[in-house]
Amino acid sequence: MAFEGNLETMPVADLLQWAANGRQTGTIRVARGETTKMVYISRGRIVSCTSTDPREVLGHFLVSHGAIDEAELQRAVMRQERDGGLFGQILIDQGSMDEEGLERMLRLKAEEAIFDLFTWTGGHFSFHEGDLPGVELVPVSLDVAGLVLEGTRRLDEWERIREVIPSPLCVPVVVSDLDAGGTESAGRRAVLASVDDDRSIEDICLH
């Protein structure tokens, strides 16, 4: 069975719950603009998710979350370009991560990519029954009910954020010392340092 539709008539939460309740196996493809995400389902559980969003490419995701540094990323990219192979396995082989750490980050990456889908108010989806990638996937086995609950909670938070920041294209402008008290965490300081009166919110997130 295969079907398609629009997120305006069938939101992501409903789509995932349909797949879980029917113990479906296949691929959900969701596209909006230049971004496409593939959610892989096996017997109603999410086993992996891929995305064309630069923020969700594995190497960038690992660096942004502090799992590896830029030098380790470059070594892995060069090795993959030279020898081929799975990027995650290359990171393990070169000693940048262990298998347990990689699986944990792959799970987090899949969750974050799917949570982002909850914020999409438009887009096209299609479901392809039995269609899973030919390459081996590191299984993450995510429970859909838990994801939907957390995704809905985050959506409520995003609505409150949008009351202050209506668009990711907004450009924040510094009007006073952003860290006058010197009590911000390293992560917050990194974000504040990216505010240069030129970068948009979207640019800062990617940076």
VEXTORMI-544971 format. One record per atom (N, C-alpha, C): residue in one letter; x, y negated, z negated. Coordinates in steps of 0.1 Angstrom, whole numbers, padded with zeros to 4 digits, always signed. Layout:
VEXTORMI-544971
AXYZ;...
This chain:
VEXTORMI-544971
M+0008+0012+0000;M+0000+0000+0000;M+0009-0012+0000;A+0005-0022+0008;A+0012-0035+0008;A+0002-0046+0009;F+0004-0057+0002;F-0005-0068+0003;F+0003-0081+0001;E-0003-0092+0004;E+0004-0105+0002;E-0007-0116-0001;G-0002-0127-0006;G-0011-0138-0010;G-0003-0150-0014;N-0010-0159-0021;N-0004-0172-0025;N-0005-0173-0040;L+0005-0179-0046;L+0006-0180-0061;L-0005-0189-0066;E-0011-0197-0058;E-0022-0206-0062;E-0034-0198-0065;T-0036-0186-0059;T-0048-0178-0061;T-0045-0166-0070;M-0032-0162-0070;M-0028-0151-0079;M-0015-0155-0085;P-0015-0161-0097;P-0002-0165-0104;P+0007-0153-0107;V+0019-0156-0110;V+0029-0146-0112;V+0025-0137-0124;A+0020-0142-0135;A+0015-0134-0146;A+0005-0123-0142;D-0004-0127-0134;D-0014-0118-0129;D-0008-0107-0120;L+0001-0112-0111;L+0008-0103-0102;L+0016-0092-0109;L+0023-0096-0119;L+0032-0087-0127;L+0023-0077-0135;Q+0012-0083-0141;Q+0003-0074-0149;Q-0004-0064-0140;W-0007-0068-0127;W-0013-0058-0118;W-0003-0047-0115;A+0009-0050-0113;A+0020-0040-0110;A+0022-0031-0122;A+0021-0037-0134;A+0024-0029-0146;A+0012-0019-0149;N+0000-0025-0148;N-0012-0017-0151;N-0014-0005-0141;G-0010-0008-0129;G-0011+0003-0118;G+0001+0011-0117;R+0011+0009-0126;R+0023+0017-0126;R+0029+0017-0112;Q+0029+0006-0106;Q+0034+0005-0092;Q+0049+0006-0091;T+0053+0011-0079;T+0068+0011-0076;T+0070+0005-0062;G+0078-0005-0062;G+0081-0013-0050;G+0088-0026-0052;T+0087-0035-0043;T+0093-0048-0044;T+0083-0059-0042;I+0083-0069-0052;I+0076-0081-0051;I+0085-0092-0045;R+0081-0097-0034;R+0089-0108-0028;R+0082-0121-0030;V+0088-0131-0036;V+0082-0144-0038;V+0090-0155-0032;A+0084-0163-0024;A+0092-0174-0017;A+0085-0187-0018;R+0094-0197-0020;R+0089-0211-0021;R+0101-0220-0015;G+0098-0227-0004;G+0108-0235+0002;G+0120-0226+0006;E+0132-0230+0002;E+0144-0222+0006;E+0147-0211-0004;T+0140-0210-0015;T+0143-0200-0025;T+0134-0188-0024;T+0140-0176-0024;T+0133-0163-0024;T+0138-0155-0035;K+0128-0149-0042;K+0132-0139-0053;K+0126-0126-0050;M+0133-0115-0053;M+0128-0102-0052;M+0128-0095-0065;V+0116-0091-0069;V+0114-0084-0082;V+0112-0069-0079;Y+0121-0061-0084;Y+0120-0046-0082;Y+0113-0039-0093;I+0102-0032-0089;I+0094-0025-0099;I+0095-0010-0098;S+0096-0003-0109;S+0096+0012-0108;S+0086+0017-0119;R+0075+0023-0115;R+0065+0028-0124;R+0060+0018-0134;G+0058+0006-0128;G+0052-0005-0136;G+0062-0013-0145;R+0075-0009-0145;R+0085-0017-0152;R+0095-0023-0143;I+0099-0035-0146;I+0109-0043-0138;I+0122-0037-0140;V+0129-0033-0129;V+0142-0027-0130;V+0153-0036-0126;S+0150-0047-0118;S+0160-0056-0114;S+0153-0068-0107;C+0161-0079-0105;C+0156-0091-0098;C+0167-0098-0092;T+0166-0102-0079;T+0176-0109-0072;T+0170-0122-0067;S+0179-0132-0065;S+0174-0145-0061;S+0184-0152-0052;T+0179-0161-0044;T+0188-0169-0035;T+0191-0183-0042;D+0185-0185-0054;D+0187-0198-0061;D+0202-0197-0066;P+0210-0208-0062;P+0224-0207-0066;P+0227-0206-0081;R+0218-0211-0089;R+0219-0210-0104;R+0218-0195-0108;E+0211-0187-0100;E+0208-0173-0104;E+0217-0163-0097;V+0227-0168-0089;V+0237-0158-0083;V+0245-0153-0095;L+0248-0140-0095;L+0255-0134-0107;L+0267-0141-0112;G+0276-0145-0102;G+0289-0151-0107;G+0286-0164-0113;H+0278-0173-0107;H+0275-0186-0113;H+0268-0184-0127;F+0259-0175-0127;F+0251-0172-0140;F+0261-0168-0151;L+0270-0160-0148;L+0280-0155-0159;L+0288-0166-0163;V+0293-0175-0154;V+0301-0186-0158;V+0293-0196-0167;S+0281-0199-0162;S+0273-0209-0169;S+0269-0204-0183;H+0269-0191-0185;H+0266-0186-0199;H+0278-0182-0207;G+0290-0185-0201;G+0302-0183-0209;G+0307-0169-0209;A+0301-0160-0201;A+0305-0146-0201;A+0319-0144-0194;I+0322-0152-0184;I+0335-0152-0178;I+0339-0167-0175;D+0351-0169-0171;D+0355-0183-0168;D+0357-0184-0153;E+0360-0196-0148;E+0361-0199-0134;E+0372-0190-0127;A+0384-0189-0134;A+0395-0181-0129;A+0391-0167-0127;E+0384-0161-0136;E+0380-0147-0135;E+0370-0145-0124;L+0361-0155-0122;L+0351-0155-0111;L+0359-0155-0098;Q+0369-0164-0096;Q+0376-0165-0084;Q+0383-0152-0080;R+0389-0146-0090;R+0397-0133-0088;R+0387-0123-0083;A+0375-0122-0089;A+0365-0112-0085;A+0360-0115-0071;V+0358-0127-0068;V+0353-0131-0055;V+0363-0127-0044;M+0376-0130-0047;M+0386-0127-0037;M+0387-0112-0035;R+0386-0105-0046;R+0387-0090-0045;R+0375-0084-0037;Q+0364-0089-0040;Q+0352-0085-0033;Q+0353-0088-0018;E+0358-0099-0014;E+0359-0103+0000;E+0370-0094+0007;R+0380-0090-0001;R+0391-0082+0005;R+0387-0067+0005;D+0381-0062-0005;D+0378-0047-0006;D+0364-0043-0006;G+0355-0053-0007;G+0341-0050-0008;G+0337-0044-0022;G+0326-0038-0024;G+0322-0032-0036;G+0312-0041-0044;L+0306-0035-0055;L+0297-0043-0063;L+0304-0053-0072;F+0299-0065-0072;F+0305-0076-0079;F+0307-0072-0094;G+0296-0067-0100;G+0297-0064-0114;G+0307-0053-0117;Q+0309-0043-0109;Q+0319-0033-0111;Q+0333-0039-0110;I+0334-0048-0101;I+0347-0055-0099;I+0351-0062-0112;L+0341-0069-0118;L+0344-0076-0131;L+0348-0066-0142;I+0342-0054-0142;I+0346-0044-0152;I+0360-0039-0149;D+0363-0036-0136;D+0376-0031-0133;D+0387-0040-0136;Q+0385-0053-0134;Q+0395-0063-0137;Q+0396-0067-0151;G+0387-0062-0160;G+0388-0064-0174;G+0381-0077-0179;S+0373-0083-0170;S+0366-0095-0174;S+0354-0092-0183;M+0348-0081-0181;M+0336-0077-0189;M+0337-0062-0191;D+0330-0057-0202;D+0328-0043-0203;D+0314-0039-0198;E+0311-0026-0197;E+0298-0022-0191;E+0286-0027-0199;E+0288-0026-0212;E+0277-0030-0221;E+0274-0045-0219;G+0284-0053-0219;G+0283-0067-0217;G+0276-0071-0204;L+0280-0064-0193;L+0275-0066-0180;L+0260-0063-0180;E+0256-0052-0186;E+0242-0048-0186;E+0234-0058-0193;R+0239-0063-0204;R+0232-0073-0212;R+0230-0086-0204;M+0240-0090-0197;M+0239-0102-0189;M+0230-0100-0177;L+0230-0088-0171;L+0221-0085-0160;L+0206-0086-0165;R+0204-0081-0177;R+0190-0081-0182;R+0186-0096-0184;L+0195-0104-0190;L+0192-0118-0193;L+0190-0125-0180;K+0198-0122-0170;K+0197-0129-0157;K+0183-0126-0150;A+0179-0113-0151;A+0166-0109-0145;A+0155-0116-0153;E+0156-0116-0166;E+0145-0123-0174;E+0144-0138-0170;E+0155-0145-0170;E+0155-0159-0167;E+0150-0162-0153;A+0153-0154-0143;A+0149-0155-0130;A+0133-0154-0129;I+0128-0144-0137;I+0114-0142-0137;I+0106-0153-0145;F+0112-0157-0156;F+0106-0168-0164;F+0105-0181-0155;D+0115-0183-0146;D+0114-0195-0137;D+0102-0194-0128;L+0098-0182-0124;L+0087-0180-0115;L+0074-0185-0121;F+0073-0184-0135;F+0061-0189-0141;F+0059-0204-0139;T+0069-0211-0136;T+0068-0226-0134;T+0064-0229-0120;W+0064-0219-0111;W+0060-0222-0097;W+0045-0223-0096;T+0041-0235-0091;T+0027-0237-0089;T+0022-0234-0075;G+0032-0231-0066;G+0029-0227-0052;G+0039-0217-0047;G+0036-0211-0036;G+0046-0201-0031;G+0038-0189-0025;H+0045-0182-0017;H+0039-0170-0011;H+0045-0157-0016;F+0037-0147-0019;F+0042-0134-0024;F+0038-0123-0015;S+0045-0112-0015;S+0041-0100-0008;S+0046-0088-0016;F+0039-0078-0017;F+0043-0065-0024;F+0044-0054-0013;H+0056-0047-0015;H+0059-0036-0005;H+0061-0024-0013;E+0051-0015-0013;E+0050-0003-0021;E+0062+0007-0017;G+0069+0012-0027;G+0079+0021-0025;G+0092+0016-0019;D+0092+0003-0016;D+0104-0003-0010;D+0113-0009-0020;L+0124-0001-0023;L+0134-0005-0033;L+0148-0006-0026;P+0157-0014-0031;P+0170-0015-0024;P+0177-0002-0022;G+0185-0001-0011;G+0192+0011-0008;G+0205+0012-0017;V+0209+0000-0022;V+0221+0000-0031;V+0217+0004-0045;E+0227+0009-0052;E+0224+0013-0066;E+0222+0001-0075;L+0212+0001-0083;L+0209-0010-0092;L+0213-0006-0106;V+0218-0016-0114;V+0220-0013-0128;V+0207-0015-0135;P+0200-0004-0140;P+0187-0005-0145;P+0186-0014-0157;V+0175-0023-0158;V+0173-0031-0170;V+0160-0028-0177;S+0151-0022-0169;S+0138-0017-0175;S+0131-0027-0184;L+0126-0038-0178;L+0119-0048-0186;L+0104-0045-0188;D+0099-0047-0200;D+0085-0045-0202;D+0077-0058-0197;V+0068-0055-0189;V+0060-0067-0183;V+0052-0074-0193;A+0046-0067-0202;A+0037-0074-0212;A+0045-0084-0220;G+0057-0080-0224;G+0066-0089-0232;G+0070-0101-0224;L+0073-0098-0211;L+0078-0109-0202;L+0067-0119-0200;V+0055-0114-0198;V+0043-0123-0196;V+0041-0132-0208;L+0041-0126-0220;L+0039-0133-0232;L+0049-0144-0234;E+0062-0141-0232;E+0073-0151-0233;E+0072-0161-0222;G+0069-0157-0210;G+0068-0166-0198;G+0057-0176-0200;T+0046-0172-0206;T+0035-0181-0209;T+0038-0191-0220;R+0046-0187-0230;R+0050-0196-0240;R+0060-0206-0235;R+0069-0202-0226;R+0078-0211-0220;R+0071-0221-0211;L+0061-0216-0204;L+0053-0225-0195;L+0047-0237-0203;D+0042-0233-0215;D+0036-0244-0224;D+0047-0254-0228;E+0059-0249-0230;E+0070-0258-0234;E+0074-0267-0222;W+0074-0261-0210;W+0077-0269-0198;W+0067-0280-0195;E+0054-0277-0198;E+0044-0288-0197;E+0047-0300-0206;R+0052-0297-0218;R+0056-0308-0227;R+0068-0315-0222;I+0078-0308-0216;I+0090-0314-0210;I+0086-0323-0198;R+0076-0319-0190;R+0072-0326-0178;R+0065-0339-0182;E+0060-0340-0194;E+0055-0353-0198;E+0065-0364-0199;V+0078-0360-0202;V+0089-0369-0203;V+0097-0369-0190;I+0099-0357-0184;I+0107-0356-0171;I+0098-0350-0161;P+0091-0359-0153;P+0081-0354-0143;P+0087-0346-0132;S+0100-0348-0129;S+0105-0341-0117;S+0120-0338-0119;P+0125-0327-0114;P+0139-0324-0115;P+0148-0333-0107;L+0141-0341-0098;L+0149-0350-0090;L+0151-0364-0097;C+0145-0365-0109;C+0148-0377-0117;C+0163-0379-0120;V+0168-0391-0120;V+0182-0393-0123;V+0182-0400-0137;P+0188-0394-0147;P+0189-0400-0160;P+0200-0411-0160;V+0198-0422-0167;V+0207-0433-0167;V+0211-0436-0181;V+0224-0438-0184;V+0229-0440-0197;V+0227-0455-0201;V+0220-0457-0212;V+0218-0471-0217;V+0224-0473-0230;S+0229-0462-0236;S+0237-0464-0249;S+0245-0451-0251;D+0253-0451-0261;D+0262-0440-0264;D+0254-0427-0267;L+0255-0417-0258;L+0247-0405-0259;L+0251-0396-0271;D+0263-0398-0276;D+0267-0389-0287;D+0274-0398-0298;A+0267-0408-0302;A+0273-0418-0312;A+0276-0411-0325;G+0267-0402-0329;G+0270-0395-0342;G+0280-0385-0342;G+0284-0380-0330;G+0294-0369-0329;G+0290-0356-0335;T+0277-0353-0336;T+0273-0341-0342;T+0267-0331-0332;E+0267-0334-0319;E+0262-0326-0309;E+0270-0313-0307;S+0264-0302-0304;S+0271-0290-0301;S+0279-0291-0288;A+0288-0281-0286;A+0296-0281-0274;A+0288-0281-0261;G+0277-0272-0262;G+0268-0271-0250;G+0261-0284-0247;R+0256-0291-0258;R+0249-0304-0256;R+0259-0314-0251;R+0271-0314-0256;R+0281-0324-0251;R+0284-0322-0237;A+0285-0310-0232;A+0287-0307-0218;A+0276-0312-0209;V+0264-0311-0214;V+0252-0316-0206;V+0253-0331-0206;L+0255-0337-0218;L+0255-0352-0218;L+0267-0358-0210;A+0278-0351-0210;A+0289-0355-0202;A+0286-0355-0187;S+0276-0347-0183;S+0273-0346-0168;S+0264-0358-0164;V+0259-0365-0174;V+0250-0377-0170;V+0259-0388-0166;D+0259-0391-0153;D+0268-0402-0147;D+0260-0412-0139;D+0247-0414-0142;D+0239-0423-0135;D+0237-0420-0120;D+0242-0409-0116;D+0241-0405-0101;D+0235-0391-0100;R+0238-0382-0109;R+0233-0368-0108;R+0218-0368-0112;S+0210-0360-0105;S+0196-0357-0109;S+0196-0347-0119;I+0185-0345-0125;I+0183-0334-0135;I+0187-0320-0129;E+0182-0319-0116;E+0185-0306-0109;E+0200-0304-0107;D+0207-0315-0103;D+0222-0315-0101;D+0229-0312-0114;I+0224-0317-0125;I+0230-0315-0138;I+0229-0300-0142;C+0217-0295-0140;C+0215-0281-0143;C+0224-0272-0135;L+0226-0275-0123;L+0234-0267-0114;L+0249-0269-0118;H+0253-0281-0122;H+0266-0284-0126;H+0270-0277-0139;
